[in-house]
C-alpha cells in the first residue's frame, strides 16, 4: 500500500493561467521573445501581437510591455 502516492500536487498545473490577478504578467521566454520581435516589426499594435500568442489578450501584452519597458517622458 505504500506504492499509492496519489497526493502529488505537481500534477495540477491549472492555476498558472487561471489566476490572472495573482500571477503578475508571467510570460514564458518564448512569449517574451515573440513580443519583442513583433514589437520591433509592427510597433504598438497590441491586438496584432496578441493574435500571434494563443491565450493572450492585447491588454495583457500592453501591460507586460509597459511594465517591462516603460518609457519615461
Helices and strands as residue ranges (DSSP letters): G 9-11, H 15-18, H 29-42, H 46-50, H 58-68
